[in-house]
């Protein structure tokens, strides 16, 4: 306890942020550091915030949550649409409360947009353009979504085809800026951070990370991911537009509906997970002032390096 307090007292109000793609070992590193420093953990994950979506999101285990206070988990039912803005408001409260208690805080996760919202603020975009909106209003929802799929497939995949308001806004931003809103939302502008932070990242060789993601999918299936999905669908009917973006649940739901074999579903999940990891790293590489650590190094060495970096910048 004495060593823990000695480390903790040196960390001040600066948040330790741990980023990286899925399956890089972020949560394990956060737990290791938190136990050494007496810190609490803020999970910045767009899917772990849903109740009942535990196995498929690699949510921290009940044991880990008992050992170290975790925040940002189990905030909504999976049939609830939960926005980035709502999560950012929760994170603001957690940061303020932990600072008031004098507790160090580790923010860990793999959702670039959520980090952007918390530390830089949400992208507001250009003002409305009446001419563009009038023209877009003349088109039906299907046509609008098809157009968005061409210019901004990321946003099109995230938005329901009948969500005319948001689809139109995404098209409007694209026409006004020439850049997809999905890119602008995760682009760091260099503006002053809303909170002082020290940034750590975990990186892996691509082939090694692919092997890790494949193994993790296999382990999740063995741990009961299919049954978890069955129970969620039985209880809630369908997942919300935001919860439904979670990698793997759609594929398992397709299998449960008889439209896909389990083997094909698992293979599709592996592919989708690898694609997710590549997208995450594409965005995280744009984040400034990140100390990147090799993921295949022993966790004790990475923890020591992260703590030293944290202390030196606090």
Secondary structure, 3 states (H helix, E strand, C coil): CHHHHHHHHCCCCCEEEEECCCCCCHHHHHHHHHHHHCCEEEECCCCCCECCCCCCCCCCCHHHHHHCCEECCCCECCCCCCCHHHHHHHHHHHHHHHHHCCCCEEEEECCHHHHHHHHCCCCCCCCCCHHHHHHHHCCCHHHHHHHHHHHCHHHHHHCCCCCHHHHHHHHHHHHHHCCCHHHHHHCCCCCCCCCCEEEEEEECCHHHHHHHHHHHHHHHHHCCHHHHHHHHHHHHCCCCCCHHHCCCHHHHHHHHCCCCCHHHHHHHHHHHHHHHHHHHHHHHCCCCCEEEEECCCCHHHHHHHHHHHHHHCC
